[in-house]
Amino acid sequence: MGSPPRSSPRLSWRRVLCVLFLPFVSSGFAPPAKYRNNFIFERRKLPPNPRRFDWSHLTPRELKNRSQGIQTEERAGRNPYFTLEGHEFLILGGSVHYFRVPRASWRDRLLKLRACGFNTVTTYVPWNLHEPERGTFDFSGNLDLEAFILLAEEVGLWVILRPGPYICSEMDLGGLPSWLLQDPTSQLRTTNRSFVNAVNKYFDHLIPRVALLQALQQRGIGGLLLTADSTEEVMRGHIKGVLASINMKGFKVDSFKHLYKLQRHKPILIMEFWVGWFDTWGIDHRVMGVNEVEKSVSEFIRYGISFNVYMFHGGTNFGFMNGATSFEKHRGVTTSYDYDAVLTEAGDYTAKYFMLRSLFESILVRPLPPVPSPTPKAVYPSLKLSHYLPLWEALPYLQRPVTSNVPINMENLPINNGNGQSFGFVLYEMTICSGGRLHANAQDEAQVFLNETSLGILTDVYRDIDIPPITECQLLRILVENQGRVNFSWKIQNQRKGLIGPVTLDKIPLNWFTIYSLELKTQFFKKLRSARWRPLGGPSSSPAFHLGTLMAGSSPQDTFLQLLVSECPSTHACPRGVWKGGPRVLSLPHFNQGFQQVSVFLTFHCLRNNTSEHSGKVQTIIIRRQQRCGFSPRPPAPLHFPECGAANGFTCGFTSNCLTHTCHLFTLMGCSIKCILQLPSFPRILFFTRYILYL
């Protein structure tokens, strides 16, 4: 199965990218020469390029005082190429997203990029993270874009900046802020006035920040703008006067035919050369072999093609920033953005890294910098969850609930200064006085409770559930989880979350809702410190926060939190999407000294389905200390759950309409836990948890 394109042919808003070469940017192109018969696509046999380059003097700090920007040149008998200060220059880029890497690890990742032989770092700029509320901007901490760019300059790397406004990047709503969905007339990624006005206000704040980093801006040198499209859609996605680049997963001569028709006199730039792929919950981990990558990169070098590796280092979708796909069904992108990249999610070296370093060394005159030492890690004692707090008892610590005669979707809740809720959960409560057939459109998934008793789940596919007969009025609760907004295709127009439209009982609309917003922000967890936590003596059958303490010692180091894994008892019991590469773990970098208090939010689902399995996910948030996922280089500290029994299975202890069942499989997938339960009868039951960690 081929990789799907990363831009939709139905969208009229063009993705414009800005190439930002520090300390300046040039938009000037040399006049095209009149040579028309010297391009790759003639398919003539070219000898291997024997040239070796010396770019040691073409670094940002070495060229601070130059007066020329990056340009193109064309000569008889060869393909067009980039020049920098008059020297032939091949852009060797690698993508590292600053917002997916803990700030304390930026330097390590950039030094490893430079030591591998790359001369450029590429990053997206996520609008939704930088402007979480209209007119409120955040460029601090892990979102300090200017600091990241200046650090790249210090390391000796040029920067390709991709400011959006739409970035795709497997981010929630493609990096667009969810408050854009409040306006029912707005059409995202189009020339719709409402959308364009919001973009202009954002760019009015963003662009001056990066323009200040263009040292030659006062000399009249602006930015080199470019577009990036799939190989098939480049004719529709390009803009006149702007360099067109393409995305691909492997070198094929036919992939360049449309680009050649469009701009045969300009150098080729592969903006995204995919060396792996992202993962979604319930699907096998995607990988690309080292030999495949080596073959393509060798061809790029041979033909003098500039390219950007996507991803050099993927990092982590911290918190709820992950996007989703919606092809056969809605699938959230995993917390891990490992991407089978050149560096692992934990920043460790791979075979791809040393293969690329060897290739780059073969075309460079001077030796590459030494490879930085691996990031030190530590193994800590096992962490045991000791206390818990039921969700119902945590409600008083949330902000004041919203009351409404009708359900309100997440984005339109009158909170956060009128900007609604972007991520997390929403709890809807209403009073019912009879049983019947409940119908609701829950996006993306909801647990239904009668008082504190679980009745089952609703999804975007299964929208009905039976409420048992009752003799007196009781509280109906619907806990809805946003599992990530689609980041691609025209479906981004309809990514409102929570309860959408009316909720009916036997086709009669219910009313008078009390709505709690569970954004799970730092302030909420601080309030929970004063709550009365209960000792954890056994399993909980309802959503609850669980508390444990990790002793990190006086000199804490990066470590991994691994949830216990056991083998599949039989082939038929293994769920789709169990990763074959071994257990996936959570990395917790840069602890404070002493002990770390960890709070885990678990929600329990019970699903009856005769034919299919349902994949749950673990969404991990480190509020005060961010986390990332990756493979542990040595045995990590296990996390024990009191409800777990034997090492190869445990009694889930969850009683509902599904009967009591025993777990036969307990496995970790990505940053998720999946547990398949076998009943004596024919239905297959799935029990899974959602973990949110707070340090």
C-alpha positions as CSV (number, residue, x, y, z in Angstrom):
1,M,0.0,0.0,0.0
2,G,1.5,3.3,-1.0
3,S,1.7,6.3,1.3
4,P,-1.2,8.7,0.9
5,P,-0.5,12.2,-0.3
6,R,0.0,14.9,2.3
7,S,-2.2,17.6,0.7
8,S,-5.7,17.5,-0.5
9,P,-6.4,18.4,-4.2
10,R,-9.8,19.8,-3.1
11,L,-8.3,22.6,-1.0
12,S,-7.9,26.0,-2.5
13,W,-5.7,27.4,0.2
14,R,-2.1,26.9,-0.9
15,R,0.5,25.8,1.6
16,V,3.3,28.4,1.4
17,L,6.6,27.7,3.0
18,C,9.4,30.1,3.9
19,V,13.0,29.1,3.5
20,L,14.9,30.9,6.2
21,F,18.6,30.7,5.8
22,L,20.3,32.3,8.8
23,P,21.5,34.9,9.1
24,F,19.7,36.0,5.9
25,V,17.3,34.9,3.3
26,S,17.4,35.7,-0.4
27,S,14.6,35.6,-2.9
28,G,16.8,36.2,-5.8
29,F,17.2,33.7,-8.6
30,A,19.8,33.9,-11.3
31,P,18.3,34.3,-14.8
32,P,17.5,30.9,-16.3
33,A,19.9,29.7,-18.9
34,K,18.7,28.5,-22.3
35,Y,19.8,24.9,-21.9
36,R,16.8,22.7,-22.2
37,N,18.4,19.3,-22.8
38,N,20.4,18.7,-19.7
39,F,17.8,17.5,-17.1
40,I,17.4,14.3,-15.2
41,F,14.4,13.2,-17.0
42,E,16.1,12.5,-20.3
43,R,16.9,9.1,-18.6
44,R,20.4,9.1,-20.0
45,K,23.1,7.3,-18.1
46,L,25.0,9.7,-15.9
47,P,28.3,8.7,-14.4
48,P,28.6,8.9,-10.6
49,N,29.3,12.5,-9.5
50,P,33.0,12.4,-8.5
51,R,32.8,15.9,-6.9
52,R,33.5,16.5,-3.3
53,F,32.3,19.6,-1.5
54,D,33.8,21.9,1.1
55,W,31.0,23.7,2.8
56,S,33.0,24.4,6.0
57,H,33.0,28.1,5.2
58,L,29.3,28.2,4.2
59,T,27.9,28.2,7.7
60,P,25.6,30.9,9.2
61,R,28.2,32.5,11.4
62,E,31.0,32.4,8.7
63,L,28.7,34.2,6.2
64,K,27.2,36.9,8.4
65,N,28.6,39.7,6.3
66,R,27.8,38.4,2.9
67,S,25.6,40.3,0.4
68,Q,24.2,37.5,-1.7
69,G,21.5,35.1,-0.9
70,I,20.9,31.6,-2.1
71,Q,20.5,31.6,-5.9
72,T,20.3,29.1,-8.7
73,E,22.6,28.5,-11.6
74,E,22.4,26.5,-14.8
75,R,25.2,25.3,-17.0
76,A,25.4,23.3,-20.2
77,G,25.7,19.5,-19.6
78,R,24.3,19.5,-16.1
79,N,21.2,20.1,-14.1
80,P,20.4,23.4,-12.4
81,Y,21.7,23.8,-8.8
82,F,21.7,26.1,-5.8
83,T,24.6,28.4,-5.1
84,L,25.5,30.1,-1.8
85,E,27.9,33.0,-2.0
86,G,28.9,31.8,-5.4
87,H,29.6,28.2,-4.3
88,E,27.5,25.2,-5.4
89,F,25.4,24.2,-2.5
90,L,23.4,21.1,-1.9
91,I,20.7,21.5,0.7
92,L,20.9,18.5,3.0
93,G,18.1,19.0,5.4
94,G,16.6,17.1,8.3
95,S,13.3,17.8,10.1
96,V,13.3,18.3,13.8
97,H,10.2,19.9,15.3
98,Y,11.1,22.0,18.3
99,F,7.6,21.6,19.8
100,R,8.0,17.8,19.8
101,V,11.3,17.7,21.6
102,P,12.0,18.9,25.2
103,R,13.8,22.2,25.1
104,A,16.7,20.7,27.2
105,S,17.3,18.2,24.4
106,W,17.3,20.7,21.5
107,R,21.1,21.1,21.5
108,D,21.7,17.3,21.6
109,R,19.4,16.7,18.6
110,L,20.9,19.5,16.5
111,L,24.5,18.5,17.3
112,K,23.6,14.9,16.1
113,L,22.1,16.4,13.0
114,R,25.2,18.3,12.2
115,A,27.5,15.4,13.0
116,C,25.5,13.2,10.6
117,G,26.5,15.5,7.8
118,F,23.3,17.6,7.4
119,N,23.7,21.4,6.8
120,T,20.1,22.4,7.4
121,V,17.3,21.9,10.0
122,T,13.7,22.1,9.0
123,T,10.8,22.8,11.3
124,Y,7.1,23.5,11.2
125,V,5.5,26.2,13.2
126,P,2.2,25.1,14.9
127,W,-0.4,27.9,15.0
128,N,-2.6,26.0,17.5
129,L,0.1,25.9,20.1
130,H,1.3,29.4,19.6
131,E,-2.1,31.1,19.6
132,P,-4.3,28.9,21.9
133,E,-6.7,31.7,22.3
134,R,-7.5,34.6,19.9
135,G,-4.9,37.3,20.4
136,T,-3.0,35.4,23.1
137,F,0.4,34.2,21.9
138,D,2.8,31.8,23.5
139,F,6.5,31.7,22.4
140,S,7.9,30.6,25.7
141,G,9.6,27.5,27.0
142,N,9.3,24.6,24.6
143,L,7.6,27.0,22.1
144,D,10.5,29.5,22.0
145,L,10.9,29.5,18.2
146,E,13.5,32.3,18.1
147,A,15.7,30.4,20.7
148,F,15.5,27.2,18.5
149,I,16.5,29.1,15.4
150,L,19.4,30.9,17.1
151,L,20.6,27.6,18.6
152,A,20.6,26.1,15.1
153,E,22.8,29.0,13.9
154,E,25.1,28.5,16.8
155,V,25.5,24.8,16.0
156,G,26.2,25.7,12.3
157,L,22.9,24.8,10.7
158,W,20.8,26.7,8.2
159,V,17.1,26.8,8.9
160,I,14.1,26.1,6.6
161,L,11.1,27.5,8.4
162,R,7.6,26.2,7.5
163,P,5.2,28.7,9.1
164,G,1.9,27.3,7.8
165,P,-0.7,28.5,8.6
166,Y,-1.7,24.8,7.9
167,I,1.1,22.4,8.5
168,C,-0.5,18.9,8.5
169,S,2.3,17.2,10.4
170,E,-0.1,14.8,12.1
171,M,-1.0,17.6,14.5
172,D,-4.5,18.2,15.8
173,L,-6.5,19.9,13.0
174,G,-3.3,20.2,11.0
175,G,-1.9,22.7,13.4
176,L,-4.9,25.1,13.1
177,P,-6.4,26.3,16.3
178,S,-9.7,24.7,17.3
179,W,-11.4,28.1,18.0
180,L,-11.6,28.5,14.2
181,L,-14.4,25.9,14.3
182,Q,-16.6,28.2,16.3
183,D,-17.6,30.1,13.2
184,P,-20.0,27.8,11.2
185,T,-19.5,29.9,8.0
186,S,-15.7,29.7,8.1
187,Q,-14.0,27.3,5.6
188,L,-10.6,26.3,6.8
189,R,-7.7,26.4,4.3
190,T,-9.6,28.5,1.8
191,T,-9.8,32.1,0.9
192,N,-12.9,32.4,3.1
193,R,-12.8,35.9,4.7
194,S,-13.1,34.7,8.3
195,F,-10.3,32.3,7.9
196,V,-8.0,34.7,6.0
197,N,-8.6,37.4,8.6
198,A,-7.5,35.0,11.4
199,V,-4.4,34.0,9.4
200,N,-3.4,37.6,8.8
201,K,-3.7,38.5,12.5
202,Y,-1.5,35.4,13.4
203,F,1.1,36.2,10.7
204,D,1.1,39.9,11.9
205,H,2.5,38.5,15.1
206,L,4.6,35.6,13.8
207,I,6.4,37.1,10.8
208,P,8.0,40.1,12.7
209,R,9.6,37.6,15.1
210,V,11.3,35.6,12.4
211,A,12.0,38.7,10.2
212,L,14.3,40.0,12.9
213,L,16.5,36.9,12.5
214,Q,17.2,37.8,8.8
215,A,20.4,39.7,9.2
216,L,20.3,41.1,5.7
217,Q,16.7,42.2,5.7
218,Q,17.8,45.8,5.9
219,R,19.7,45.3,2.6
220,G,16.5,44.5,0.8
221,I,16.9,40.7,0.8
222,G,13.6,39.0,1.7
223,G,12.6,35.4,2.0
224,L,12.9,32.6,-0.5
225,L,9.3,31.3,-0.6
226,L,8.3,27.9,-1.8
227,T,5.4,25.5,-1.9
228,A,5.5,21.7,-1.2
229,D,3.1,19.3,-2.8
230,S,2.8,15.6,-3.7
231,T,4.5,14.6,-7.0
232,E,1.1,14.3,-8.7
233,E,-0.4,17.6,-7.4
234,V,2.5,20.0,-7.8
235,M,0.9,21.5,-11.0
236,R,-2.2,22.5,-9.0
237,G,-0.4,23.5,-5.8
238,H,2.4,25.7,-7.1
239,I,2.2,29.5,-7.1
240,K,3.7,31.7,-9.9
241,G,7.0,33.2,-9.0
242,V,7.5,30.8,-6.1
243,L,9.9,27.8,-6.1
244,A,7.9,24.5,-6.2
245,S,9.2,21.5,-4.2
246,I,7.8,18.0,-3.9
247,N,7.3,15.3,-1.3
248,M,8.1,11.6,-1.9
249,K,9.0,8.3,-0.2
250,G,11.6,7.1,-2.7
251,F,13.5,8.0,-5.8
252,K,11.7,7.3,-9.1
253,V,12.5,9.2,-12.3
254,D,8.8,9.3,-13.2
255,S,8.0,11.2,-9.9
256,F,9.7,14.3,-11.3
257,K,7.7,14.6,-14.6
258,H,5.2,17.2,-13.4
259,L,7.8,19.2,-11.7
260,Y,9.9,19.2,-14.8
261,K,7.1,20.6,-16.9
262,L,6.6,23.3,-14.3
263,Q,10.1,24.5,-13.7
264,R,12.8,22.8,-15.7
265,H,15.3,25.6,-15.2
266,K,15.4,25.5,-11.4
267,P,17.0,23.0,-9.0
268,I,15.0,20.2,-7.5
269,L,14.2,20.3,-3.8
270,I,12.6,17.4,-2.1
271,M,10.9,19.1,0.8
272,E,9.8,15.9,2.4
273,F,11.7,12.7,1.8
274,W,9.9,10.2,4.0
275,V,12.3,7.8,5.7
276,G,9.5,6.3,7.8
277,W,5.8,7.0,8.5
278,F,3.6,8.0,11.4
279,D,1.5,5.5,13.4
280,T,-2.1,5.5,14.4
281,W,-3.7,3.5,17.2
282,G,-4.5,-0.1,16.3
283,I,-2.2,-0.3,13.3
284,D,1.2,-2.0,13.1
285,H,4.3,0.2,13.6
286,R,5.3,1.6,10.2
287,V,9.0,1.2,9.2
288,M,11.2,1.8,6.2
289,G,14.3,-0.3,5.6
290,V,17.8,1.2,5.7
291,N,18.5,-0.2,2.2
292,E,15.5,1.7,0.7
293,V,16.6,5.0,2.3
294,E,20.2,4.4,1.2
295,K,19.2,3.7,-2.4
296,S,17.2,6.9,-2.7
297,V,19.7,9.2,-1.0
298,S,22.5,7.8,-3.2
299,E,20.4,8.8,-6.3
300,F,19.7,12.2,-4.9
301,I,23.4,12.8,-4.4
302,R,24.3,11.4,-7.8
303,Y,21.9,13.8,-9.6
304,G,22.6,16.8,-7.4
305,I,19.1,16.9,-5.8
306,S,18.6,18.9,-2.6
307,F,16.4,17.1,-0.1
308,N,15.0,17.2,3.4
309,V,14.7,14.0,5.5
310,Y,11.3,13.8,7.1
311,M,11.9,13.0,10.0
312,F,15.4,13.2,11.2
313,H,14.1,13.1,14.7
314,G,10.3,12.7,15.2
315,G,10.0,13.2,19.0
316,T,6.7,13.1,20.8
317,N,3.1,14.3,20.4
318,F,3.0,15.8,23.9
319,G,-0.3,16.1,25.7
320,F,-3.2,16.1,23.3
321,M,-1.5,17.7,20.3
322,N,-1.8,14.5,18.1
323,G,-3.9,14.6,15.0
324,A,-6.0,11.8,13.4
325,T,-6.7,10.1,10.1
326,S,-10.1,9.3,8.7
327,F,-9.9,6.8,5.9
328,E,-11.7,3.6,6.7
329,K,-12.4,4.9,10.2
330,H,-11.2,7.6,12.6
331,R,-7.8,6.8,14.1
332,G,-5.9,9.0,16.4
333,V,-2.2,9.5,15.7
334,T,-0.1,7.9,18.5
335,T,1.6,9.8,21.3
336,S,4.9,8.6,19.9
337,Y,6.0,10.4,16.8
338,D,9.0,8.1,16.4
339,Y,8.3,7.9,12.6
340,D,11.0,5.2,12.3
341,A,13.3,8.3,11.9
342,V,17.0,8.7,11.7
343,L,17.1,9.2,15.5
344,T,14.7,7.3,17.7
345,E,12.0,9.1,19.7
346,A,14.5,9.0,22.7
347,G,17.2,10.6,20.5
348,D,19.2,7.4,20.1
349,Y,21.2,6.5,17.0
350,T,19.9,4.0,14.4
351,A,21.4,2.2,11.4
352,K,19.9,4.9,9.2
353,Y,22.0,7.5,11.0
354,F,25.4,5.8,10.4
355,M,24.4,4.9,6.8
356,L,23.6,8.6,6.0
357,R,26.8,9.8,7.8
358,S,28.8,7.4,5.6
359,L,27.2,8.7,2.4
360,F,27.7,12.3,3.3
361,E,31.3,11.7,4.3
362,S,31.9,10.4,0.7
363,I,31.0,13.8,-0.8
364,L,32.6,16.1,1.7
365,V,36.3,17.2,1.7
366,R,36.6,17.8,5.4
367,P,35.8,15.3,8.1
368,L,32.5,15.5,9.9
369,P,32.3,16.6,13.6
370,P,32.6,13.7,16.1
371,V,29.3,11.9,16.9
372,P,27.9,13.1,20.3
373,S,27.8,10.6,23.1
374,P,24.5,8.8,23.6
375,T,22.1,10.5,26.1
376,P,22.7,8.9,29.6
377,K,19.7,7.1,31.1
378,A,19.0,5.5,34.4
379,V,16.9,2.7,35.8
380,Y,14.9,3.5,38.9
381,P,12.9,1.3,41.3
382,S,9.5,0.1,40.4
383,L,6.7,2.6,40.8
384,K,3.6,1.4,42.5
385,L,0.3,3.3,42.3
386,S,-0.8,3.7,45.9
387,H,-3.9,6.0,45.9
388,Y,-6.8,6.9,43.7
389,L,-9.4,9.6,43.3
390,P,-12.7,8.8,41.5
391,L,-13.5,11.2,38.7
392,W,-16.8,12.1,40.4
393,E,-15.0,13.3,43.5
394,A,-12.6,15.3,41.3
395,L,-15.4,17.4,39.7
396,P,-15.4,20.1,42.5
397,Y,-11.7,20.9,41.5
398,L,-12.7,21.7,38.0
399,Q,-13.7,25.1,36.8
400,R,-17.4,26.0,37.3
401,P,-19.5,23.8,34.9
402,V,-21.6,25.1,32.1
403,T,-25.4,24.7,32.2
404,S,-27.3,24.5,29.0
405,N,-30.7,23.4,27.7
406,V,-29.0,21.5,24.9
407,P,-25.6,19.8,24.6
408,I,-22.7,22.1,23.6
409,N,-19.8,20.8,21.6
410,M,-16.3,21.2,23.0
411,E,-15.2,24.1,20.8
412,N,-18.3,26.2,21.6
413,L,-18.2,25.9,25.4
414,P,-18.2,29.5,26.9
415,I,-14.8,29.0,28.6
416,N,-11.2,30.2,28.1
417,N,-12.3,33.7,27.3
418,G,-14.8,32.6,24.7
419,N,-12.4,30.4,22.8
420,G,-13.9,27.1,23.9
421,Q,-12.1,23.9,24.8
422,S,-9.3,22.5,22.5
423,F,-8.4,19.2,24.0
424,G,-9.2,16.5,26.6
425,F,-12.6,15.2,27.8
426,V,-16.0,16.7,28.4
427,L,-18.5,15.3,30.9
428,Y,-22.2,15.8,30.3
429,E,-24.7,15.2,33.1
430,M,-28.5,15.2,32.8
431,T,-31.4,13.7,34.8
432,I,-33.5,10.9,33.4
433,C,-36.6,9.3,34.9
434,S,-37.0,6.3,32.6
435,G,-35.0,3.8,30.7
436,G,-35.0,3.3,26.9
437,R,-32.9,3.6,23.8
438,L,-30.3,6.4,24.1
439,H,-29.0,8.0,20.9
440,A,-26.1,10.5,20.8
441,N,-23.5,11.6,18.3
442,A,-20.3,11.5,20.4
443,Q,-17.0,12.6,18.9
444,D,-14.8,10.7,19.2
445,E,-15.8,8.2,21.9
446,A,-17.9,8.3,25.0
447,Q,-18.5,6.2,28.1
448,V,-22.1,6.2,29.4
449,F,-22.9,5.9,33.2
450,L,-26.1,5.7,35.1
451,N,-25.0,7.4,38.3
452,E,-21.6,5.6,38.7
453,T,-22.5,2.4,36.9
454,S,-21.0,1.9,33.4
455,L,-23.5,1.1,30.7
456,G,-21.2,0.9,27.7
457,I,-19.6,3.2,25.1
458,L,-20.7,5.3,22.2
459,T,-18.5,6.0,19.2
460,D,-18.8,7.9,15.9
461,V,-20.1,4.6,14.5
462,Y,-22.1,3.1,17.4
463,R,-24.5,5.9,18.5
464,D,-27.1,3.9,20.5
465,I,-27.2,2.2,23.8
466,D,-29.9,0.8,26.0
467,I,-30.7,2.3,29.4
468,P,-32.2,-0.3,31.7
469,P,-35.6,0.4,33.3
470,I,-35.5,2.6,36.4
471,T,-38.1,3.3,39.1
472,E,-36.9,6.8,40.0
473,C,-35.0,9.7,38.4
474,Q,-31.3,9.2,38.2
475,L,-28.2,10.9,36.8
476,L,-27.1,10.0,33.3
477,R,-23.4,10.8,32.6
478,I,-21.7,10.8,29.2
479,L,-17.9,11.2,29.3
480,V,-16.7,12.1,25.9
481,E,-13.0,11.9,24.8
482,N,-11.5,13.9,22.0
483,Q,-9.0,11.5,20.4
484,G,-7.5,14.0,18.0
485,R,-8.9,16.0,15.1
486,V,-8.3,15.0,11.5
487,N,-5.2,16.8,10.2
488,F,-5.7,16.1,6.5
489,S,-8.4,16.3,3.8
490,W,-11.6,18.3,3.6
491,K,-12.9,16.6,6.7
492,I,-11.0,19.2,8.8
493,Q,-14.1,21.4,8.3
494,N,-16.2,19.0,10.5
495,Q,-13.9,18.2,13.4
496,R,-16.0,19.5,16.3
497,K,-15.7,17.3,19.4
498,G,-18.0,16.3,22.3
499,L,-21.7,15.7,21.8
500,I,-22.8,17.0,18.4
501,G,-26.5,17.7,18.1
502,P,-29.4,16.5,20.3
503,V,-29.3,13.6,22.7
504,T,-32.5,11.5,22.6
505,L,-34.0,8.8,24.8
506,D,-36.6,6.8,22.8
507,K,-36.4,9.6,20.2
508,I,-37.4,12.3,22.7
509,P,-34.7,15.0,23.1
510,L,-33.1,15.3,26.6
511,N,-32.4,18.8,28.0
512,W,-30.8,20.7,30.9
513,F,-27.2,19.6,30.7
514,T,-24.5,20.2,33.2
515,I,-21.2,20.2,31.3
516,Y,-17.8,19.8,32.9
517,S,-14.6,20.7,30.9
518,L,-11.8,18.2,31.6
519,E,-8.8,19.9,29.9
520,L,-6.5,18.5,32.5
521,K,-4.3,21.5,32.7
522,T,-1.6,22.2,35.3
523,Q,-3.8,24.3,37.5
524,F,-6.3,21.4,37.9
525,F,-3.6,19.0,39.0
526,K,-2.3,21.5,41.5
527,K,-5.8,21.7,43.0
528,L,-6.0,17.9,43.2
529,R,-3.1,17.9,45.7
530,S,-5.6,19.0,48.4
531,A,-8.1,16.3,47.5
532,R,-8.8,13.3,49.8
533,W,-7.1,10.5,47.9
534,R,-8.2,6.9,48.8
535,P,-5.8,4.1,49.4
536,L,-5.7,1.8,46.4
537,G,-6.7,-1.7,47.6
538,G,-8.1,-3.1,44.4
539,P,-9.4,-2.2,40.9
540,S,-11.7,0.7,40.2
541,S,-14.6,0.2,37.9
542,S,-15.0,3.8,37.0
543,P,-12.7,6.6,35.7
544,A,-10.3,7.7,38.4
545,F,-7.0,9.4,39.0
546,H,-4.3,7.1,40.4
547,L,-1.3,8.4,42.4
548,G,2.2,6.9,42.8
549,T,5.7,8.1,43.8
550,L,8.9,7.6,41.9
551,M,12.2,7.9,43.8
552,A,14.6,9.6,41.4
553,G,17.5,10.3,43.8
554,S,19.7,13.4,44.0
555,S,21.1,13.2,40.4
556,P,18.1,12.4,38.2
557,Q,18.6,11.3,34.6
558,D,16.3,10.4,31.7
559,T,14.5,7.2,32.2
560,F,11.7,5.1,30.8
561,L,8.4,4.2,32.3
562,Q,7.3,0.8,31.0
563,L,4.0,-0.8,31.6
564,L,4.3,-4.6,32.2
565,V,4.1,-6.7,29.0
566,S,3.2,-10.3,28.6
567,E,3.1,-12.6,25.7
568,C,0.1,-13.4,23.6
569,P,-1.3,-16.8,24.8
570,S,-2.4,-17.7,21.3
571,T,-2.4,-16.2,17.9
572,H,-6.1,-15.6,17.7
573,A,-6.0,-13.6,21.0
574,C,-3.5,-11.0,19.7
575,P,-5.2,-7.8,18.7
576,R,-4.4,-6.0,15.5
577,G,-1.7,-3.5,15.9
578,V,0.5,-5.2,18.5
579,W,4.0,-4.0,17.7
580,K,6.4,-6.7,16.8
581,G,9.5,-4.6,17.6
582,G,9.3,-5.1,21.4
583,P,7.7,-3.1,24.2
584,R,7.2,0.6,23.7
585,V,8.0,2.7,26.7
586,L,7.6,6.3,28.0
587,S,10.6,8.5,28.5
588,L,10.6,10.9,31.4
589,P,13.5,13.4,30.9
590,H,14.9,15.9,33.2
591,F,13.4,15.1,36.6
592,N,13.6,17.4,39.6
593,Q,15.8,16.0,42.4
594,G,14.2,13.8,45.0
595,F,10.9,12.1,44.5
596,Q,8.4,12.6,41.6
597,Q,4.7,12.4,42.2
598,V,2.9,10.7,39.3
599,S,-0.8,11.0,38.7
600,V,-2.5,8.6,36.3
601,F,-6.0,9.0,34.9
602,L,-7.6,5.7,34.0
603,T,-10.8,5.2,32.2
604,F,-12.3,1.8,31.7
605,H,-14.2,0.7,28.7
606,C,-16.2,-2.5,28.1
607,L,-17.2,-3.2,24.5
608,R,-19.3,-6.1,23.0
609,N,-18.6,-6.8,19.4
610,N,-19.1,-10.1,17.6
611,T,-16.7,-9.5,14.8
612,S,-14.2,-6.8,15.5
613,E,-11.7,-5.6,18.1
614,H,-11.5,-2.1,19.4
615,S,-8.2,-0.4,19.9
616,G,-7.8,1.9,22.9
617,K,-5.0,4.3,23.5
618,V,-3.0,5.8,26.2
619,Q,-2.7,9.6,26.0
620,T,0.3,10.7,28.1
621,I,0.7,14.2,29.5
622,I,3.6,15.4,31.6
623,I,2.4,18.7,32.8
624,R,5.5,20.0,34.6
625,R,8.0,17.8,32.9
626,Q,7.4,16.8,29.4
627,Q,7.9,13.2,28.2
628,R,8.7,11.3,25.1
629,C,8.4,7.7,24.0
630,G,11.2,5.5,22.8
631,F,12.9,2.1,23.2
632,S,14.9,1.6,26.4
633,P,18.6,0.7,26.0
634,R,18.4,-1.3,29.1
635,P,15.7,-2.8,31.3
636,P,13.3,0.0,32.5
637,A,11.5,0.2,35.8
638,P,8.2,-1.6,35.5
639,L,4.9,0.0,36.6
640,H,2.8,-2.4,38.8
641,F,-1.0,-2.2,39.1
642,P,-2.6,-3.8,42.2
643,E,-5.4,-5.1,39.9
644,C,-2.9,-7.2,38.0
645,G,-2.5,-10.7,39.1
646,A,-0.2,-13.2,37.5
647,A,2.7,-12.0,35.3
648,N,1.0,-13.3,32.2
649,G,-2.5,-12.2,32.9
650,F,-4.7,-10.7,35.5
651,T,-8.3,-10.6,36.6
652,C,-9.7,-7.3,35.4
653,G,-12.3,-7.2,38.1
654,F,-14.7,-5.2,36.0
655,T,-18.3,-6.2,36.3
656,S,-21.0,-4.8,34.1
657,N,-23.4,-6.0,31.4
658,C,-20.3,-7.8,30.0
659,L,-20.2,-10.2,32.9
660,T,-17.0,-10.8,34.8
661,H,-14.0,-11.7,32.6
662,T,-10.4,-12.6,32.8
663,C,-7.6,-10.9,30.9
664,H,-5.6,-13.2,28.6
665,L,-3.4,-10.5,27.1
666,F,-1.8,-7.5,28.5
667,T,0.5,-5.7,26.1
668,L,1.9,-2.2,25.4
669,M,1.5,-0.7,22.0
670,G,3.2,2.5,21.3
671,C,2.3,4.5,24.3
672,S,-0.9,2.5,24.7
673,I,-2.1,-0.4,26.7
674,K,-4.3,-3.0,25.0
675,C,-6.0,-5.8,26.8
676,I,-8.1,-8.4,25.0
677,L,-10.6,-10.3,27.1
678,Q,-12.1,-13.6,26.3
679,L,-15.5,-14.5,27.5
680,P,-17.0,-18.0,27.7
681,S,-19.6,-16.9,25.2
682,F,-18.9,-15.7,21.6
683,P,-18.6,-11.9,22.0
684,R,-15.0,-10.5,22.2
685,I,-14.7,-7.9,24.9
686,L,-12.1,-5.2,25.0
687,F,-10.9,-3.6,28.2
688,F,-8.5,-0.8,28.0
689,T,-7.2,2.2,29.9
690,R,-6.2,5.7,29.1
691,Y,-3.3,7.0,31.1
692,I,-2.4,10.6,31.8
693,L,0.7,11.0,33.8
694,Y,1.5,14.1,35.8
695,L,4.9,14.7,37.3
